[in-house]
């Protein structure tokens, strides 16, 4: 098998990668462009096409097929995207439209599933627990998602929503979610959710990195409250996952996955809610960094 092409479609960026092959998944070239989702569905397709053309021009390699990780999922019955927080994708035949533009077969998978399968098979989970039976890959960033990998393979489920812990109910204080419900995990512990909470306390809008910095410096009580909120609700939310599928390893990706306190205070909080006298689940940062999703897409 020749080079593998993957695309990771995120809320703010689109990343493309060319891997040497499945036996030697070394990146030959990687490139990112902005998603610019506010410009609409057709624009996203144009951005993907431009990204592929740029990669092909730079490497002299053209794809014969393409794997894409994306927000939401492709509904097994309708063939349309649903549940995407990049809402312009919802209700669209994304793979059909991409194939028409690109002229090659396209394989779609939820972005969190791509992340999870990459980290389970060639990333952090494989490194700390080779042969792990169950791995849960968490995405915590613009949104909150997840993927369940059992014996190396993603569990999609009957509705295509396997692992979607970000839309479990957690607490009404999270307010309305784009999905039409109230108090989803995503409304509480996504980056935007935490930023909204800080603004509700202060009237000031700050990037999450600055909020976290202020909390660690103990110079802003609202920032400290925001950090505590993240830890508290992460613990409660992830404990429900552990009680349900009892993973050997949980890999936390996305921008918030780099926050060290999740692996200490967050895990300690989870232990209060797990149906077991002790918490032995291994929590790790991704080995493949924020590009795990694009590796997983290529491996499709």
C-alpha positions as CSV (number, residue, x, y, z in Angstrom):
1,X,0.0,0.0,0.0
2,X,1.3,3.5,-0.9
3,X,1.1,6.8,1.0
4,X,-2.0,7.4,3.2
5,X,-3.8,10.7,3.1
6,X,-5.7,12.1,6.1
7,X,-7.6,15.3,6.9
8,X,-8.7,16.4,10.4
9,X,-11.5,19.0,10.1
10,X,-11.6,21.0,13.3
11,X,-13.6,24.0,14.4
12,X,-10.8,26.5,13.7
13,X,-8.3,24.5,11.6
14,X,-8.1,21.9,8.9
15,X,-4.9,19.7,9.1
16,X,-3.8,17.4,6.3
17,X,-1.1,14.7,6.5
18,X,0.5,12.2,4.1
19,X,1.8,9.1,5.9
20,X,4.4,6.8,4.3
21,X,2.2,3.7,4.7
22,X,0.2,1.8,7.3
23,X,3.2,-0.3,8.4
24,X,5.4,2.8,8.7
25,X,3.1,5.7,9.7
26,X,5.7,8.4,9.4
27,X,4.5,11.8,8.2
28,X,5.9,12.8,4.8
29,X,4.2,16.2,5.0
30,X,1.8,18.0,7.2
31,X,-0.1,21.3,6.6
32,X,-2.8,23.3,8.3
33,X,-5.2,25.9,7.0
34,X,-8.0,27.8,8.8
35,X,-11.4,26.2,8.7
36,X,-13.3,29.6,8.4
37,X,-16.5,27.8,9.1
38,X,-18.3,31.1,9.4
39,X,-18.1,31.3,5.6
40,X,-20.3,28.3,5.2
41,X,-20.3,24.6,4.1
42,X,-19.2,25.1,0.5
43,X,-16.2,27.2,1.8
44,X,-15.1,24.3,4.0
45,X,-15.1,22.0,1.0
46,X,-13.1,24.5,-0.9
47,X,-10.5,24.8,1.9
48,X,-10.1,21.0,2.0
49,X,-9.6,20.9,-1.8
50,X,-7.0,23.7,-1.6
51,X,-5.2,21.9,1.2
52,X,-5.0,18.7,-0.8
53,X,-3.8,20.5,-3.9
54,X,-1.1,22.3,-1.9
55,X,0.1,19.0,-0.4
56,X,0.1,17.4,-3.8
57,X,2.1,20.2,-5.4
58,X,4.7,20.2,-2.5
59,X,5.2,16.5,-2.5
60,X,4.5,15.3,-6.1
61,X,2.1,12.7,-4.5
62,X,-1.6,12.6,-5.4
63,X,-4.2,10.8,-3.3
64,X,-6.1,7.8,-4.6
65,X,-8.4,7.9,-1.6
66,X,-8.8,10.1,1.5
67,X,-9.7,9.6,5.2
68,X,-11.4,12.5,7.0
69,X,-12.0,13.0,10.7
70,X,-14.8,15.5,11.3
71,X,-17.1,16.8,14.0
72,X,-20.4,15.0,14.4
73,X,-21.1,11.7,12.7
74,X,-22.5,10.4,9.4
75,X,-26.0,9.1,10.1
76,X,-26.1,5.5,9.1
77,X,-29.7,5.8,7.7
78,X,-29.8,9.2,6.0
79,X,-26.2,9.5,4.9
80,X,-26.2,13.1,6.2
81,X,-24.0,14.6,8.9
82,X,-25.6,15.1,12.3
83,X,-24.5,16.3,15.8
84,X,-21.6,18.5,14.5
85,X,-20.8,21.6,16.6
86,X,-19.5,23.0,13.3
87,X,-23.2,23.3,12.6
88,X,-23.1,24.2,8.9
89,X,-22.1,20.5,8.3
90,X,-25.4,19.2,9.8
91,X,-27.8,17.8,7.3
92,X,-25.2,17.7,4.5
93,X,-24.1,14.7,2.5
94,X,-20.5,15.6,3.3
95,X,-18.7,12.5,1.9
96,X,-20.8,12.6,-1.4
97,X,-20.0,16.3,-1.9
98,X,-16.3,15.8,-1.2
99,X,-16.1,12.9,-3.6
100,X,-17.7,15.0,-6.3
101,X,-15.2,17.8,-5.8
102,X,-12.1,15.6,-5.3
103,X,-12.8,12.8,-7.7
104,X,-11.6,10.1,-5.2
105,X,-13.2,7.8,-2.6
106,X,-13.6,9.5,0.8
107,X,-13.9,7.6,4.1
108,X,-15.4,9.7,7.0
109,X,-15.2,9.1,10.7
110,X,-15.9,11.2,13.8
111,X,-12.8,13.2,14.8
112,X,-12.8,11.9,18.3
113,X,-12.9,8.3,16.9
114,X,-9.9,9.1,14.7
115,X,-8.1,10.5,17.7
116,X,-8.9,7.5,19.8
117,X,-8.0,4.8,17.3
118,X,-4.6,6.5,16.6
119,X,-3.7,6.8,20.3
120,X,-4.9,3.3,21.0
121,X,-2.9,1.7,18.2
122,X,0.2,3.8,17.7
123,X,0.1,6.4,20.4
124,X,0.0,7.0,24.2
125,X,-2.3,4.2,25.2
126,X,-0.3,1.6,23.2
127,X,2.8,2.9,24.9
128,X,1.6,2.8,28.5
129,X,-0.6,-0.3,28.3
130,X,0.2,-2.5,25.2
131,X,-2.7,-4.7,24.4
132,X,-5.2,-2.6,26.4
133,X,-8.7,-4.1,25.8
134,X,-10.6,-0.8,26.2
135,X,-9.3,2.7,25.5
136,X,-11.3,5.9,25.7
137,X,-10.1,8.9,23.8
138,X,-11.3,12.2,25.0
139,X,-11.4,15.5,23.0
140,X,-11.6,18.6,25.2
141,X,-11.3,21.8,23.2
142,X,-13.8,23.9,21.3
143,X,-16.2,21.0,22.0
144,X,-16.1,17.8,24.1
145,X,-16.2,14.5,22.4
146,X,-14.9,10.9,22.8
147,X,-14.2,7.7,21.1
148,X,-14.3,4.1,22.4
149,X,-11.7,1.6,21.1
150,X,-12.1,-2.0,22.0
151,X,-9.3,-4.4,21.0
152,X,-8.0,-1.8,18.6
153,X,-11.2,-1.0,16.8
154,X,-13.6,1.9,17.2
155,X,-17.1,1.2,18.5
156,X,-19.4,3.3,16.4
157,X,-22.8,2.0,17.7
158,X,-26.2,1.7,16.1
159,X,-26.7,5.4,15.9
160,X,-23.1,6.2,15.1
161,X,-22.7,8.1,18.4
162,X,-20.5,5.7,20.4
163,X,-18.3,7.6,22.9
164,X,-20.3,10.9,22.7
165,X,-19.9,11.7,26.4
166,X,-19.9,15.5,25.6
167,X,-23.7,15.4,25.3
168,X,-24.5,13.5,28.5
169,X,-26.4,15.6,30.8
170,X,-24.2,17.0,33.6
171,X,-25.6,20.2,35.2
172,X,-28.2,22.8,34.2
173,X,-25.7,25.6,35.1
174,X,-24.0,24.9,31.7
175,X,-27.0,26.5,30.0
176,X,-28.2,25.8,26.5
177,X,-26.1,23.6,24.1
178,X,-26.1,23.9,20.3
179,X,-27.6,20.4,20.2
180,X,-30.9,21.9,21.7
181,X,-30.5,20.4,25.2
182,X,-29.4,22.0,28.4
183,X,-26.5,21.3,30.7
184,X,-24.4,18.9,28.4
185,X,-20.9,18.1,29.5
186,X,-19.7,20.3,26.6
187,X,-21.5,23.4,27.9
188,X,-19.5,23.1,31.2
189,X,-16.0,22.0,30.4
190,X,-15.3,22.9,26.8
191,X,-13.0,25.9,26.3
192,X,-15.8,28.2,25.2
193,X,-18.0,27.0,28.1
194,X,-15.3,27.8,30.7
195,X,-14.6,31.2,29.1
196,X,-18.3,32.0,29.3
197,X,-18.4,31.1,32.9
198,X,-15.4,33.4,33.7
199,X,-17.1,36.2,31.8
200,X,-20.4,35.6,33.7
201,X,-18.4,36.2,36.9
202,X,-16.4,39.2,35.8
203,X,-17.9,40.7,32.7
204,X,-14.5,40.4,31.1
205,X,-13.7,38.1,28.1
206,X,-10.3,36.4,28.3
207,X,-8.6,33.5,26.5
208,X,-8.7,30.3,28.5
209,X,-4.9,30.2,28.6
210,X,-4.9,33.5,30.4
211,X,-7.6,32.4,32.8
212,X,-5.6,29.3,33.7
213,X,-2.5,31.3,34.2
214,X,-4.3,33.7,36.5
215,X,-5.7,30.8,38.5
216,X,-2.3,29.2,38.9
217,X,-0.9,32.5,40.1
218,X,-3.7,32.9,42.6
219,X,-4.2,36.5,41.4
220,X,-7.8,36.2,40.2
221,X,-10.5,34.6,42.3
222,X,-12.8,34.3,39.3
223,X,-10.1,32.4,37.4
224,X,-9.6,30.1,40.4
225,X,-13.4,29.4,40.4
226,X,-13.3,28.6,36.7
227,X,-10.4,26.2,37.2
228,X,-12.3,24.5,40.1
229,X,-15.4,24.3,37.9
230,X,-13.4,22.5,35.2
231,X,-11.9,20.0,37.7
232,X,-15.2,19.3,39.5
233,X,-17.3,18.7,36.4
234,X,-14.5,16.9,34.6
235,X,-14.4,14.4,37.5
236,X,-18.1,13.9,37.6
237,X,-18.4,13.6,33.8
238,X,-15.6,11.2,33.3
239,X,-16.6,9.0,36.2
240,X,-19.8,8.2,34.3
241,X,-17.8,7.0,31.4
242,X,-15.6,4.9,33.7
243,X,-18.6,3.4,35.4
244,X,-20.1,2.5,32.0
245,X,-17.2,1.1,29.9
246,X,-14.3,0.8,32.5
247,X,-11.5,1.7,30.2
248,X,-7.9,0.6,30.8
249,X,-6.6,3.9,29.5
250,X,-8.1,7.4,29.0
251,X,-6.2,9.7,26.6
252,X,-7.1,13.4,26.9
253,X,-6.6,15.4,23.7
254,X,-7.7,18.8,22.5
255,X,-6.4,22.1,23.9
256,X,-7.6,21.4,27.4
257,X,-5.8,18.1,27.5
258,X,-2.6,19.9,28.1
259,X,-3.8,21.3,31.5
260,X,-1.8,19.3,34.1
261,X,-4.4,19.8,36.8
262,X,-6.8,17.4,35.0
263,X,-4.3,14.5,35.6
264,X,-4.0,15.2,39.3
265,X,-6.9,17.2,40.8
266,X,-9.3,16.0,38.0
267,X,-8.5,12.4,38.5
268,X,-8.8,12.8,42.3
269,X,-12.3,14.3,41.7
270,X,-13.3,11.4,39.4
271,X,-12.3,8.9,42.1
272,X,-15.1,10.3,44.3
273,X,-17.7,9.2,41.8
274,X,-16.4,5.9,40.5
275,X,-18.2,2.8,41.6
276,X,-15.1,1.2,43.0
277,X,-13.0,1.6,46.2
278,X,-10.1,2.9,44.1
279,X,-9.5,4.4,40.7
280,X,-6.9,2.5,38.7
281,X,-7.7,3.9,35.2
282,X,-4.5,5.3,33.5
283,X,-4.9,8.9,32.4
284,X,-2.4,10.1,29.8
285,X,-1.7,13.0,27.5
286,X,-1.6,12.1,23.7
287,X,1.7,10.9,22.3
288,X,0.7,12.2,18.9
289,X,-0.1,15.6,20.2
290,X,-2.9,17.6,18.7
291,X,-2.3,15.7,15.4
292,X,-3.6,12.3,16.6
293,X,-6.9,12.9,14.8
294,X,-5.2,13.4,11.5
295,X,-3.1,10.3,12.0
296,X,-6.3,8.4,12.7
297,X,-7.9,9.8,9.6
298,X,-5.1,8.7,7.4
299,X,-5.3,5.2,9.0
300,X,-8.9,5.0,7.8
